[in-house]
Amino acid sequence: MRSSSDSLQTVQAKLIEYIDNGAELGWLINPQDQQVEIYRPNQSVTILQAPDRIAGDPVLPGFVLNLPWLWQ
């Protein structure tokens, strides 16, 4: 999760580095902009605007993170 003191570009670069080094899934949860960026190997970044929830499938089967509390 991006804190108010984190540079967006710095956190995005870290997520790309994690994916480049073998991570299968990365979420950049950005409360300031009410967005979630989803990073996966060999795919474009998916940007969701204030989603109610995000799911970890297929990397984390059955894992769901509910987010409405964060956007309030």
C-alpha positions in Angstrom: 0.0 0.0 0.0 1.3 3.4 -1.0 1.7 5.8 2.0 1.3 9.5 1.6 5.1 9.9 1.8 5.8 7.4 -1.0 6.5 8.6 -4.5 4.2 6.9 -6.9 7.0 6.4 -9.4 9.2 4.8 -6.8 6.5 2.3 -5.7 5.7 1.5 -9.3 9.4 0.8 -10.1 9.5 -1.6 -7.1 6.5 -3.5 -8.3 8.1 -3.9 -11.7 11.3 -5.1 -10.1 9.4 -7.7 -8.0 7.7 -9.0 -11.2 10.9 -9.0 -13.1 12.5 -11.1 -10.3 9.8 -13.8 -10.2 6.8 -12.5 -8.3 3.6 -13.7 -10.0 1.3 -10.9 -8.7 1.7 -7.4 -7.3 -0.9 -5.0 -6.1 -0.2 -1.3 -5.7 -3.0 0.0 -3.5 -3.1 3.7 -3.8 -5.5 5.3 -1.3 -4.6 8.8 -2.4 -5.9 8.3 -6.0 -8.4 5.5 -5.0 -6.8 3.2 -7.5 -5.3 -0.3 -7.5 -2.6 -1.2 -10.0 -2.3 -4.9 -10.7 1.0 -6.2 -11.9 1.5 -9.7 -13.5 4.4 -11.1 -15.6 4.2 -10.5 -19.3 1.0 -8.4 -19.1 0.2 -4.7 -19.1 -0.6 -3.2 -15.8 -4.3 -3.2 -15.0 -5.6 -0.1 -13.2 -8.9 -0.3 -11.3 -10.7 2.8 -10.0 -11.9 2.4 -6.4 -12.7 -1.4 -6.7 -14.9 -3.0 -4.0 -12.5 -5.9 -3.9 -9.6 -7.5 -5.6 -9.0 -11.2 -6.0 -5.7 -13.1 -5.9 -6.8 -15.8 -8.4 -5.1 -17.8 -9.8 -1.9 -17.0 -7.8 -3.7 -16.9 -4.4 -6.8 -19.1 -5.0 -9.8 -17.9 -3.0 -8.1 -14.8 -1.5 -10.2 -11.7 -1.8 -9.3 -8.3 -0.3 -12.4 -6.1 0.4 -11.6 -2.4 0.0 -14.6 -0.2 0.5 -13.4 0.9 3.9 -10.2 2.3 2.3 -12.0 4.6 -0.1 -14.2 6.2 2.6 
